[in-house]
């Protein structure tokens, strides 16, 4: 079977450099997706924060947070991602969301 990849005709060093560039381009695209996805997520959590402030609800919802962490842990396992990393990441995001919610409470929505 012959290698039909676009880098097949390159010498090993050139091929490694080309493959490295391909991986880095993919990483750059995925980083952009992560940033834009987090931006969208925070738009929704900001709306939740305003609703909570308007209705005098607490900025934190420990039951919801625990359910989200368990859900993300399961997703991480499906995605072959370290579930401990996923939990740490979500806890970091949740802390930022709660901080925003507290700001809404202080500012009266």
Helices and strands as residue ranges (DSSP letters): H 12-54, H 62-78, H 83-107
